[in-house]
Amino acid sequence: MPLIVVCVVALIFWAGVSVFTGEREPWDHAGYLTIIYPAGLALSAASGAMLQRAQWAAGAIVMFAQIPVMLVTAEASALLAVGILYAALLSIPAMALAWLAGRWRQAHRRQ
């Protein structure tokens, strides 16, 4: 159930980014790497801290949630594979942060 909540929150986040920025694909916005991606990383860390197990999955879920949002707001094109690869690369730091946040919470919860 917690992973479903992370999925829903991530989809809402990326849909909100698309609506707020007016971009069909979140990564097309000029502020993606300076504002939007760091916000996604923060969401990944917060989600990872809330999970009991598989905290790293929160980072992957948050970053890969861009793909269905993009498919709903834009047409699928030949560049879909590139978008999936891009999301995979962006998910690596997100997974690490989510895992670290989860481990940090577990370590501080026991004390």
Secondary structure, DSSP 8 states (H G I E B T S, - for coil): -HHHHHHHHHHHHHHHHHHHH--SSGGGSTTIIIIIHHHHHHHHHHHHHH-SS-THHHHHHHHHTHHHHHHHHS---TTHHHHHHHHHHHHHHHHHHHHHHHHHHHHHHH-
